[in-house]
Amino acid sequence: MGAYRHFPVFMVTVPLVCAVLLPFLGYLRQKWVPWAAMLPLAFSSVLGLLLIGKIPAEGYLGYELGGWPPPWGIELRVDRVGHFLMLIVCGITLLALAFSRRYISREVSGGRLTAYYVLFLLMSGAMLGFVATGDVFNLFVFMEILALSSYALVAITGNRNAVRAAFKYVLMGAPSSIMVLLAIGFIYSATGTLNMADLTLRIADSRYSEVLIVAYILFVIGFGVKAALFPLHMWLPDAHSIAPSPISALLSGLLVEVSTFAIFRITFSVFSMGSSGLFASTLDAVGIFAAAAVLYGGIMAILQKDLKMMIAYSTVSHIGYIFLGITAMTAEGLTGAMYHMLDHGLAKACLFLCAGNFIFVKGYRRIEDLKGAWRQMPWTCFAFALASISVVAIPPTAGFISKWYLILGNIKGGNYAYVVVLLVGAILAAVYCFRIIYYMFFQPGKEGAWEGESRDAAPSMLAPVWVLSLGTLFFGILSYLLIPSLLDAMNFLL
């Protein structure tokens, strides 16, 4: 077990270190940069796979950086829930990067191409560190690396709309970072420590003073902006729809999820269930906003004419699903929330990459232009349809499993109104997803739109799309491989 303790730190640091070294390679041989960027993510993925079964059910793997023991030293700690999300991050970032090699060369060129891969690795390493860190200040540090790299990636093409979307993202992101930093200051002033395990004990002994209550609220609002929880989502539609499609896949499939995980971690690994007075009003409010997100995001997705904008608003809706699982405060609800992170990551990354294929091959991004698309791009269309089925939660996909546990958790928690919201959200998802499937397969294309020789995307762009789409089916059929472990982990947290 001792050797495995080092795996989390290598998973985090190798992509970050390689990001620093990549510009030197870009200066020498720029054509090698896309391939070199894949190596650290592949390395982290292999280490993550080797950790399967090595983390105790009621514990974690901890690593003390520099040999300094906590609470004075910096600690990386990975439990089963964190490891689950780290595997999701590794898998989706690696697939999105493989897709990028051909796609991004048309979007950017010259020095910006190397900058794209540097920022991609920084973003990926920061997400892994964000999940694995054991103290709240380094949670903020990794959050800022993640935020700064994502701001730049949204604007990487340099066109006016991209810069405007990135600026809007910054205007929302900067105040949220200040809120998180203030919360860290408040929590340190009340406890004298920043280590999460140590904080749990000291907060429980402090009887939850007003300072800690304010700190918790600031954490929820600050990370709520990063997670795009309604009504703090205003940055998301423009940023997700304007960014290059591989970055849209990361923003939608991972960034908002790891930000949601931060609230999960703060709630259950720093504060505790004993603080019922602290949670009562704050989490009730979060539940109301999450329910509103499910309905608002679904309705707005139906109204969109731009494909990527539709997928972006669908993300607003599905973040609401995850929060409804967290606010259920039951093992089944929390399991549904975590499993929905898996399904949402796979399905939304697939949808955005499929949109990237349509843009790359035909230059189409309006939903109306996709009528009859299957005739020339059958592989992309079938992958889009399979991922959409998971978004709607039709069995045997992973989306059905996650929503089943979300509904079960809210029934067990007595939140029957939220059960209705979850069911209505599924109906709304069916409307906006099946509309596109109907256009693709059952409508004739506009005259001249899909005529000529059949030509789908290149295999290097289709392979990641199909791995993601089949992943939604795989983790639906074989959900029994993960669900018992997640339920055990959630029961331990509660």
C-alpha positions in Angstrom: 0.0 0.0 0.0 3.0 2.3 0.6 3.9 2.5 -3.0 0.3 3.5 -4.0 0.4 6.5 -1.7 2.7 8.3 -4.3 0.3 7.8 -7.2 -2.1 10.7 -6.5 0.8 13.2 -6.3 2.2 12.0 -9.6 -1.2 12.1 -11.2 -1.5 15.8 -10.2 2.1 17.0 -10.7 3.1 15.3 -14.0 0.6 17.2 -16.2 1.5 20.5 -14.4 5.2 20.0 -14.8 4.8 19.0 -18.5 2.8 22.1 -19.1 5.8 24.2 -18.0 8.2 22.2 -20.2 5.9 22.1 -23.3 6.8 25.6 -24.6 10.4 24.5 -25.0 9.4 21.6 -27.1 7.1 23.9 -29.1 10.1 26.1 -29.8 12.1 23.2 -31.1 9.5 21.0 -32.9 5.9 22.3 -32.8 4.5 19.3 -34.7 5.5 17.1 -31.7 3.5 19.2 -29.2 0.1 17.5 -29.6 1.6 14.0 -29.2 3.8 15.1 -26.2 0.8 16.7 -24.5 -1.0 13.3 -24.5 1.8 11.5 -22.6 1.3 13.1 -19.1 -2.5 12.6 -19.3 -2.1 9.0 -20.4 0.4 8.5 -17.5 -2.1 9.9 -15.0 -4.8 7.7 -16.4 -2.7 4.6 -16.0 -1.9 5.5 -12.4 -5.6 6.1 -11.7 -6.5 2.7 -13.1 -3.8 1.0 -11.0 -5.4 2.6 -7.9 -8.7 0.8 -8.4 -9.3 -1.5 -5.4 -6.4 0.0 -3.5 -8.3 2.6 -1.5 -9.9 1.4 1.7 -13.7 1.6 1.9 -13.7 3.7 5.0 -10.6 5.7 4.6 -8.2 7.3 2.1 -4.7 7.4 0.6 -2.8 10.3 2.0 0.5 11.8 0.9 2.4 14.4 2.9 4.2 16.8 0.5 7.8 17.5 1.6 7.5 15.1 4.5 5.7 17.7 6.6 2.8 16.0 8.5 -0.6 17.7 8.5 -2.0 20.0 9.7 1.2 22.0 9.2 2.2 20.4 5.9 0.3 20.2 2.6 -1.6 16.9 2.2 -3.0 15.2 -0.8 -5.7 12.7 0.1 -7.8 10.5 -2.2 -10.8 8.5 -1.0 -13.1 6.4 -3.1 -15.3 9.3 -4.1 -12.4 11.5 -5.1 -10.7 8.6 -7.0 -13.9 8.1 -8.9 -14.0 11.7 -10.1 -10.2 11.7 -10.8 -10.8 8.7 -13.2 -13.5 10.7 -14.9 -11.2 13.7 -15.3 -8.4 11.6 -16.7 -10.5 9.7 -19.2 -12.4 12.7 -20.6 -9.4 15.0 -20.8 -7.4 12.4 -22.7 -10.2 11.8 -25.2 -10.8 15.5 -25.7 -7.0 16.0 -26.2 -7.0 13.3 -28.8 -9.9 15.0 -30.6 -8.0 18.3 -30.4 -5.0 17.2 -32.5 -6.9 17.6 -35.8 -9.7 20.0 -34.8 -7.7 22.8 -33.1 -5.2 23.2 -36.0 -8.0 24.9 -37.9 -9.0 27.1 -35.0 -5.6 28.4 -34.0 -2.1 28.5 -35.4 1.5 29.5 -34.7 2.4 30.2 -31.0 -1.2 30.0 -30.0 -1.2 26.3 -30.9 1.5 25.5 -28.3 -0.3 27.8 -25.9 -3.5 25.8 -26.3 -1.8 22.5 -25.3 0.0 24.2 -22.4 -3.3 25.6 -21.1 -5.0 22.3 -21.7 -2.5 20.5 -19.5 -2.7 23.2 -16.8 -6.4 22.9 -16.7 -6.3 19.1 -16.6 -3.7 19.0 -13.8 -5.5 21.7 -11.8 -8.8 19.6 -12.0 -6.9 16.6 -10.6 -5.3 18.6 -7.9 -8.6 20.3 -7.1 -10.2 16.9 -6.4 -7.2 15.4 -4.5 -6.1 18.3 -2.2 -6.5 17.8 1.5 -6.5 21.4 2.6 -8.8 24.3 1.7 -6.2 26.8 0.8 -4.7 24.6 -1.9 -8.3 24.0 -3.0 -8.3 27.7 -3.8 -4.8 27.6 -5.5 -5.9 24.8 -7.8 -9.2 26.5 -8.4 -7.3 29.6 -9.6 -5.0 27.6 -11.9 -8.2 26.0 -13.3 -10.0 29.3 -13.7 -7.2 31.2 -15.4 -6.4 28.5 -17.9 -10.1 28.1 -18.7 -10.5 31.9 -19.2 -7.7 31.8 -21.7 -8.9 28.7 -23.5 -12.3 30.3 -24.1 -10.6 33.2 -25.8 -7.9 31.2 -27.5 -9.2 31.8 -31.0 -8.9 35.5 -30.5 -12.2 36.4 -32.3 -14.4 39.1 -30.9 -17.2 36.8 -29.7 -14.7 34.5 -27.9 -13.0 37.4 -26.1 -16.4 38.8 -25.1 -17.4 35.4 -23.7 -14.1 35.1 -21.8 -14.5 38.6 -20.4 -18.0 37.8 -19.2 -16.6 34.6 -17.6 -13.9 36.6 -15.8 -16.5 39.1 -14.5 -18.4 36.3 -12.9 -15.3 34.2 -11.9 -13.2 36.8 -10.2 -15.8 37.8 -7.5 -16.5 34.2 -6.8 -12.7 33.6 -6.2 -12.7 36.5 -3.8 -15.7 34.9 -1.9 -13.9 31.6 -1.6 -10.7 33.4 -0.4 -12.8 35.3 2.2 -14.4 32.0 3.3 -10.9 30.5 3.8 -9.8 33.5 5.9 -12.9 33.3 8.0 -12.5 29.6 8.6 -8.9 30.0 9.5 -9.6 32.8 11.9 -12.1 30.6 13.7 -10.1 27.4 13.8 -6.4 28.1 13.2 -6.0 25.4 10.6 -6.7 24.8 6.9 -6.3 21.0 6.7 -9.7 19.4 6.0 -9.3 16.5 8.4 -8.2 18.8 11.2 -11.0 21.3 10.3 -13.6 18.6 10.7 -12.6 18.1 14.3 -12.2 21.8 15.2 -15.4 22.9 13.6 -17.3 20.2 15.5 -15.8 21.4 18.7 -16.5 25.1 17.9 -20.3 24.6 17.9 -20.6 26.4 14.6 -20.1 30.0 15.3 -21.5 32.8 13.1 -18.2 33.2 11.4 -18.2 29.6 10.3 -21.8 29.9 9.1 -20.8 32.9 6.9 -17.8 31.0 5.7 -19.9 28.1 4.6 -22.3 30.4 2.8 -19.4 32.1 1.0 -18.1 28.7 0.0 -21.4 27.7 -1.5 -21.9 30.9 -3.4 -18.2 31.1 -4.6 -18.1 27.5 -5.9 -21.8 27.8 -7.0 -20.6 30.4 -9.6 -17.9 28.0 -10.8 -20.4 25.2 -11.0 -22.9 27.4 -12.9 -25.7 26.8 -10.4 -28.8 28.8 -11.3 -29.0 31.8 -11.1 -25.2 32.1 -11.0 -24.9 30.5 -14.5 -24.9 33.6 -16.7 -21.3 33.0 -17.8 -21.9 29.5 -18.9 -24.0 29.6 -22.2 -21.6 32.0 -24.0 -18.4 30.5 -22.7 -19.5 26.9 -23.5 -20.9 27.7 -26.9 -18.2 30.0 -28.2 -15.1 28.0 -27.0 -13.5 25.5 -29.3 -15.5 22.2 -29.1 -12.9 20.2 -27.1 -12.8 23.0 -24.5 -16.6 23.1 -24.5 -16.5 19.4 -23.7 -14.1 20.0 -20.7 -16.1 23.1 -19.4 -19.4 21.3 -19.6 -18.3 17.7 -18.8 -15.7 18.4 -16.1 -15.1 22.0 -14.9 -18.6 22.5 -13.5 -18.6 19.0 -12.0 -15.3 19.5 -10.1 -16.7 22.8 -8.8 -19.8 21.0 -7.6 -17.6 18.4 -6.0 -15.9 21.2 -4.1 -19.2 22.0 -2.4 -19.7 18.3 -1.8 -16.3 18.1 -0.2 -16.7 21.2 1.9 -20.1 20.0 3.1 -19.2 16.5 4.1 -15.4 16.5 4.7 -15.1 19.9 6.5 -18.5 20.5 8.0 -20.6 17.6 9.2 -24.2 16.4 9.5 -24.2 17.5 13.1 -24.4 21.1 12.0 -28.1 20.9 11.2 -28.6 24.5 12.0 -25.9 25.5 9.5 -27.2 23.4 6.7 -30.9 23.9 7.2 -31.4 27.3 5.4 -28.4 27.2 3.1 -29.0 23.8 1.6 -32.8 24.4 1.4 -32.0 27.4 -0.7 -29.5 25.4 -2.8 -32.2 22.7 -3.4 -34.7 25.4 -4.6 -32.2 26.9 -7.0 -31.2 23.4 -8.2 -34.9 22.6 -8.9 -35.2 25.9 -10.8 -32.0 25.1 -12.7 -33.5 21.7 -13.9 -36.6 23.5 -15.3 -35.0 26.7 -16.5 -32.1 24.9 -18.3 -34.5 22.5 -20.0 -36.9 25.1 -21.2 -34.0 27.3 -22.5 -32.4 24.4 -24.3 -35.7 23.8 -26.1 -35.8 27.4 -27.3 -32.3 27.4 -28.7 -31.5 27.5 -32.5 -27.7 27.0 -32.1 -26.6 23.4 -31.3 -23.8 24.3 -28.9 -26.0 26.8 -27.1 -28.6 24.1 -26.7 -26.1 21.7 -25.2 -24.8 24.5 -22.9 -28.3 25.2 -21.5 -28.8 21.5 -21.0 -25.7 21.6 -18.8 -27.4 24.2 -16.6 -30.3 21.8 -16.2 -28.1 18.8 -15.4 -26.0 20.6 -12.8 -29.4 21.1 -11.1 -29.8 17.3 -11.1 -26.4 16.9 -9.3 -27.3 19.4 -6.6 -30.7 17.8 -6.0 -28.8 14.6 -5.2 -26.5 16.5 -2.8 -29.3 18.3 -1.0 -31.3 15.0 -0.6 -28.8 14.2 2.2 -29.3 10.4 1.7 -26.8 7.8 0.6 -28.9 7.1 -2.5 -29.2 10.7 -3.4 -25.4 11.3 -3.1 -24.7 8.2 -5.1 -27.0 9.4 -7.8 -25.2 12.8 -7.8 -21.8 11.2 -8.2 -23.0 8.8 -10.8 -24.7 11.6 -12.7 -21.3 13.3 -12.7 -20.0 10.3 -14.6 -23.0 10.2 -17.0 -23.0 14.0 -17.6 -19.3 14.0 -18.2 -19.4 11.3 -20.8 -22.7 12.4 -22.5 -22.0 16.2 -22.6 -18.4 15.7 -23.8 -19.7 13.4 -26.5 -22.4 15.9 -27.6 -19.9 18.8 -27.8 -17.4 16.8 -29.7 -20.1 15.7 -32.1 -21.0 19.4 -32.6 -17.3 19.9 -33.3 -17.5 17.3 -36.0 -20.4 19.1 -37.7 -18.6 22.4 -37.5 -15.3 21.0 -38.7 -16.7 19.0 -41.7 -19.6 21.2 -42.8 -19.4 24.4 -40.9 -22.9 23.9 -39.5 -23.9 24.7 -36.0 -27.6 25.7 -36.4 -30.0 23.0 -35.4 -32.0 23.5 -38.6 -28.9 22.7 -40.7 -28.7 19.2 -39.2 -31.8 18.0 -41.1 -30.8 14.8 -43.0 -27.3 14.9 -41.6 -27.0 11.1 -41.1 -26.7 10.7 -44.9 -23.2 12.1 -44.9 -22.2 11.8 -41.3 -23.8 8.6 -40.0 -21.1 7.8 -37.4 -21.3 11.2 -35.8 -25.1 11.2 -35.8 -25.4 7.8 -34.3 -23.0 8.7 -31.5 -24.9 11.9 -30.9 -28.2 9.9 -30.7 -26.7 7.4 -28.2 -25.4 10.2 -25.9 -28.7 12.0 -26.2 -30.6 8.8 -25.0 -28.4 8.9 -21.9 -29.2 12.5 -21.3 -32.9 11.7 -21.5 -32.3 8.8 -19.1 -33.6 5.9 -21.2 -32.5 2.5 -20.0 -30.0 0.8 -20.1 -27.8 4.0 -20.2 -25.8 5.5 -17.3 -28.2 8.4 -17.3 -31.1 6.1 -16.3 -29.1 4.7 -13.4 -28.1 8.1 -12.1 -31.6 9.5 -12.3 -33.0 6.4 -10.7 -30.8 6.9 -7.6 -31.5 10.7 -7.6 -35.3 10.0 -7.5 -34.8 7.2 -5.0 -32.7 9.4 -2.7 -35.2 12.3 -2.8 -38.1 9.9 -2.1 -36.2 8.5 0.9 -35.4 12.1 2.0 -39.1 13.1 1.7 -38.5 15.6 -1.1 -41.4 14.6 -3.2 -41.6 18.0 -5.0 -38.1 17.5 -6.2 -39.0 14.0 -7.5 -41.6 15.7 -9.7 -39.0 18.2 -10.9 -36.6 15.4 -11.8 -39.3 13.7 -13.9 -40.3 16.9 -15.6 -36.7 17.6 -16.3 -36.4 14.2 -18.1 -39.4 15.1 -20.2 -37.8 18.5 -21.2 -34.6 16.7 -22.1 -36.6 14.3 -24.3 -38.0 17.3 -26.2 -34.7 19.0 -27.0 -32.8 15.8 -27.6 -35.4 14.0 -29.7 -36.0 17.1 -31.8 -32.4 16.9 -33.0 -32.5 13.1 -33.5 -35.7 13.6 -35.6 -34.0 16.3 -37.7 -30.9 14.2 -38.3 -32.6 10.9 -39.2 -36.2 11.6 -40.3 -36.2 15.0 -42.1 -34.9 15.7 -45.6 -32.0 18.1 -45.7 -32.2 21.5 -47.2 -31.5 21.5 -50.9 -27.7 21.3 -51.5 -26.9 21.1 -47.7 -26.0 17.4 -47.7 -25.5 16.6 -51.3 -22.4 15.1 -52.8 -20.1 12.4 -51.7 -20.7 11.0 -48.2 -17.9 12.3 -45.8 -17.9 11.9 -42.1 -15.2 13.2 -39.7 -11.7 11.7 -39.6 -11.2 8.5 -37.5 -9.1 10.5 -35.0 -12.2 12.7 -34.3 -14.7 9.8 -34.4 -12.9 7.5 -32.0 -13.1 9.8 -28.9 -16.8 10.5 -29.7 -17.6 6.8 -29.9 -15.7 5.9 -26.8 -17.7 8.5 -24.9 -21.0 7.5 -26.3 -20.4 3.8 -25.7 -19.2 4.7 -22.2 -22.8 5.9 -21.4 -24.1 2.4 -22.4 -21.3 0.5 -20.7 -21.7 2.2 -17.3 -25.4 1.8 -17.6 -25.4 -2.0 -18.2 -22.5 -2.6 -15.8 -23.5 -0.1 -13.1 -23.2 -2.8 -10.5 -19.5 -2.6 -10.8 -19.5 0.9 -9.2 -22.8 1.5 -7.4 -22.1 -0.7 -4.3 -18.8 1.0 -3.8 -20.3 4.4 -4.1 -23.1 3.5 -1.7 -20.6 2.3 0.9 -18.6 5.5 0.5 -21.7 7.7 0.9 -22.9 5.8 4.0 -19.5 6.3 5.5 -19.7 10.1 4.8 -23.2 10.4 6.3 
